[in-house]
Amino acid sequence: MATRFLHVPAALLLATSFARAQDAATPRPALAPAQTPGETNGKGELENKSDIPQQVRLFTADAVVETFRREDGKEVPTGKMTGHKEIGDAFGGFLKRFETVYHINGQSTASIHGARAHGVVYCAVTLIGLEDGTRIKTSMGVHYNDDYVYENGRWLIARRQSIFDWTDRQEMAMAQHVTAFTGTWKLDLAKSSFQPGPPFQRFTITFAPDGVRHLDLVRADGQNLKVSLPWSDGRSVAVKANLGLVNATAVSRILGRAFDDTWWDEGRVIERVHGALSEDGSTLTVTVEGPDGKGGSYHNRLTFEKQ
């Protein structure tokens, strides 16, 4: 069958069907479905939203994703994933390292052979995240070699080769998010209650000027848990922890002298948090509620003193 090449920006591919992309004088190949495989390039938009489940659905159940790094003019293999679970775990593990994820799909080509197609998509990627307290912006030029199949009325990616052509890393100026909570707060065990308990041995919270919240606590069993929560302002952000949390995210919003959080891990709500300052601003009272993992729940009322 004759192959027709489409050289159009991915944004146009996303908005236009294959039928519209062709000239009126050019007959549609007999087996070509109405939708264009370019619609699968919506993956970039879903990545920007960190919507891993929706990203995975753009791939066939047995899809293969291979990654390469260009080095000295050669494409060096760096990874391979097969099937929805491996792909989803890899995407999720990678994206949770960043507070900002941005993909811009650029020039694309697609050749369609009935219910199969091949495409090349160029993409500019920007990733912003904290590394040892420093905000780093990573910019990458990537192109994807894709094989598509038409299944159940949709074009899906059956095989993707992601080639990272170049990478640039720069340190960014830290945004300032100074609030009424900015500073370090130490738990006053005598004024705190734990239901059902047992209580923490110690707990310190630091609200940094850049908006990042650092939690440093020692549990009753002596384990030292350190957690970092980036500035959220009502959007979901990835939580970093040295132990205990597998794939944690949180939504937090600070309004004046109060804040409210909802924390998730592995897609389940693990705690809801409310914090409020005293009138003189020297005391922070935090209530924390959530499931205890044993079919019940816990309710802690914590009192912190500003240091």
Buried (B, 14 or more C-beta within 10 A) or exposed (E): EEEBEBEBBBBBBBEBBBEEBBEEEEEEBEEBBEBBBBBBBBBBBBBBEBBBEBBBBBBBEEBBBBBBBBEEEEBEEEEEBEBBEBBBBBBBEBBBBBBBBBBEBEEBBBBBBEEBBBBBBBBBBBBBBBEEEEBBBBBBBBBBBBBBBBEEEBBBBBBBBBBBEEBEEEEEEBEEBEBBBBBBBBBBBEEBEBEEEEBBBEBBBBBBEBBBBBBBBBBEEEEEBEBBBBBBEEBBBBBBBEEEBEBBBBBBEBEEBBBBBBBBBEEEEBBEBEBBBEEEEEBBBBBBBBEEEEEEEBEBBBBBBBE
